[in-house]
Amino acid sequence: MEEAGTAVAQAQNLSDYQAVGVRCREALLELIGVAQDAAMWTDAPPQRANFRAWTEIICNELLPSDTNKERRGALKSALESAWTFSNG
C-alpha cells in the first residue's frame, strides 16, 4: 500500500494511474492470500483469485453472529468498493 501511495503522488498520466490500480489490486489479493494460507480447510475453498468469494468467507469468519451484522456489512462493502475501484 505504501508503494501505491507513493505512485499515486507521482502519477502524471493515465498509464501511471492504471499502474496504481494494479498495485492496489495486488495488495487486495495479497490480503486474502494471507487468510487463505492461514486457514484449515475441510471443504474445497474458492479459487485463490476469487476476491469476492474470499471477502465473504473472511468477513463471516472475523465477524460472526447477528451482533456483528452491521460491522460485517460495512467491511464487505468497503472491500467490494476497494476491489471495484482498483479494477476500474
C-alpha positions in Angstrom: 0.0 0.0 0.0 2.9 2.3 0.7 4.1 1.8 -2.9 0.7 2.6 -4.2 0.6 5.8 -2.1 3.9 6.9 -3.5 2.9 6.0 -7.0 -0.3 8.0 -6.9 1.5 11.0 -5.6 3.9 10.8 -8.5 1.3 9.9 -11.2 1.1 12.2 -14.2 -0.8 10.4 -16.9 -3.4 7.7 -17.5 -0.9 4.8 -17.5 0.6 6.0 -14.2 -2.9 5.8 -12.6 -3.6 2.4 -14.2 -0.4 1.2 -12.6 -1.6 2.4 -9.2 -4.8 0.4 -9.7 -2.8 -2.7 -10.5 -0.7 -2.2 -7.3 -3.9 -1.8 -5.3 -5.4 -4.9 -6.8 -2.2 -6.9 -6.0 -2.4 -5.6 -2.4 -6.0 -6.8 -2.0 -5.2 -10.2 -3.4 -2.2 -10.4 -1.0 -4.6 -9.6 1.8 -6.9 -12.5 1.0 -3.9 -14.7 0.3 -2.8 -14.4 3.9 -6.2 -15.6 5.1 -6.2 -18.4 2.5 -2.8 -19.7 3.8 -3.7 -19.4 7.5 -7.0 -21.3 7.3 -7.5 -25.0 7.7 -10.0 -26.2 5.0 -12.4 -29.1 5.3 -14.2 -28.2 2.1 -12.8 -27.1 -1.2 -12.1 -23.4 -1.0 -12.8 -21.0 -3.8 -10.2 -20.2 -6.4 -7.4 -18.1 -4.9 -8.1 -15.1 -7.1 -11.9 -15.0 -6.4 -11.7 -11.9 -4.3 -15.5 -11.6 -3.8 -15.9 -15.1 -2.5 -13.0 -14.8 -0.2 -14.3 -11.5 1.1 -17.5 -13.3 2.1 -15.6 -16.1 3.9 -13.1 -13.7 5.7 -15.8 -11.3 6.9 -18.1 -14.0 8.0 -15.3 -15.7 10.0 -13.9 -12.5 11.5 -17.3 -11.1 12.5 -19.7 -13.9 13.2 -23.2 -13.7 14.6 -26.1 -11.3 14.4 -24.4 -8.9 16.8 -21.8 -8.1 14.1 -24.2 -7.9 11.2 -23.7 -4.2 10.6 -19.9 -4.3 11.1 -19.7 -7.3 8.7 -21.8 -5.4 6.1 -19.6 -2.3 6.4 -16.4 -4.3 6.0 -17.8 -6.2 3.0 -19.0 -3.0 1.4 -15.6 -1.4 1.9 -13.7 -4.3 0.4 -16.1 -4.5 -2.5 -15.7 -0.8 -3.2 -11.9 -1.1 -3.0 -11.9 -4.1 -5.4 -14.2 -2.3 -7.9 -12.1 0.9 -7.7 -8.8 -0.9 -8.2 -10.2 -2.7 -11.3 -11.8 0.4 -12.8 
